[in-house]
Amino acid sequence: MGLFDSLFGGMEGGGKLTTQEAFAGVLVAASGCDGHIADEEVNNLITCLVRMKLYQRVNGRAFSQILNKSTSILKKKGANTLVDVCAEVLPKELAITAFANAVDIVLADGVVEPDERAFIEYLAKALKINGDTAKLIASVMVSKNKG
């Protein structure tokens, strides 16, 4: 623990994430796992979230706060740490949904870099998705994003 953690720890919006923050955080991590966030990735992320019942009653300001919190963690600690924080609180029944949407976001720009492949593998393990299910989801998302 650092000398100033007790003073400044809460300023990052510390504490456990909500389910909404955790789900969004997985998608933000997917968007930024290669070190930058492409416009297509942002568009897919927002489209995905606003369509979900989970965000049905979230107003614009609260939605921005959710994304800002995840983006802050991504910038400060990286995609894998953001995934770890999110995986702790994401309900099991949303893990496959989060994984599928994250893979879709990674594929949105049409290129899958080695660091993005490594991220997808890391995400599957963090969310406790078995290999066969993860491969099936990735295969479907590749087909979805062709053309």
N, C-alpha and C positions, 0 to 999 in steps of 0.2 A: 504494500500500500504506500502510495506517495505521500509526501509531506502535506500537500494541499488537497488531497482527495476529499477529506471531510468538509472542506470549505466549498470546493467547486464541483464536487461529484454530482450534485443534483441539477447542475446547470445544463447538462446534456439531455435532460429529460429522462433521467435514470429510472430505475425500477423495472419491473417486468413489463413486457409489452402486452398490449391487448391482442385478442385474436385478429382484429382488423389490421393492427400494426404489424403483426407477425406475418400474415399472409402477404400484405403489401411489401414487407421487407424482403421476402423471398424473391419477389418479382423485381424489386429495385436491385437486389444483388445480382440477379440474372442480367439485368440491363447493363450493369457496370462491371461485370466480372472480367472484361477484357481491358479495363482501364479507361474506357470512354463509353458514353451513352449515345447511341445513334438515334436519330429522329424516329425511325421506324420502331425502335424498341420502346421509346417513350409513348408513342401512339398506341402500340399494342398493350402496354402496361395500363394506361388509363382506360382504354376501351374494355379491357378485361375486368378491371375493378368496378367501373360504373355499372356494368351489367349484372354484377353479383348481388344477391339478396343481402349478403353480409354488409354491403355499403349502401343499401337502399335508403337508410335514414341519416346518412352522413351528409352534412351540408358542405359547401365549397370550402369554407375556412377550415373546418375539421379535416377534410380530405387533404388539404394542403399541409396541415400540421402532421398528419400521418406520413405523407411522403417526405416531408422535411426531416422528420425524426429518422427515418430509414436512410435517407441520403446522407445525413450527418454521420451516422454510424459507418456507412460505406466509405465515406471520405476519410474518416479518422482511423478506422480499424480494418477496412478491407471487406471484400465480398464474403469470404469464408467465415469471418467472425460474425458478420451480420446474419448469415445463414444459421450459425450455431445459436445465436441469441433467439432467432425466430423459431428454430426447431424445438427449443425448450418449451415453448408455450403454444405452438400450433397444434390444434386438436388433430388427433390421428385421422379422423374422417376427412380432413382437408389436405392431408399430406400429398395424396396422389393428384388432387386438383391443382395444388400449388406447383408440384413438379411438372405437370403437363403444361401449365401456362408459362412456367419459367423456361422450359425447353422451347416453346413456341416463340417466346421473346428472344431467346438466343438466336434462333433461326430467322428472325424477322429481317435482318439485313442481308440474308442470302449467303453469308460466309460463316463458317464455324472454325475459328482459330483454335490452336492447341490449348490455350488457356481457357477457352470456353468449353472445350471437351472435358478438360480436367475439372472445371467447375460443375458441369452436369454430373460427372461421376461423384464428386464430393457431395453435391446436393442430394443425390439418391441415397447415399450412405447416411447423411445427416438426418434425412427424413425417414430413414428405415424402410426404404422401398426396395424390394428384392430385385435382383439383376434382371430376371426375365420380364418382370413388369416394367422396369425402367427402359429396357430395350424395346419393348412393344410400344410404349408411349413415345419414345424418341422416333421410332420408325413411322408411326402415324403422323407425327409432327413434321418429319421430313417430307412425307407425301403431301401433307397439307400445304407446305410452303414451296413446293415445286412450281415452276412456271411463273 
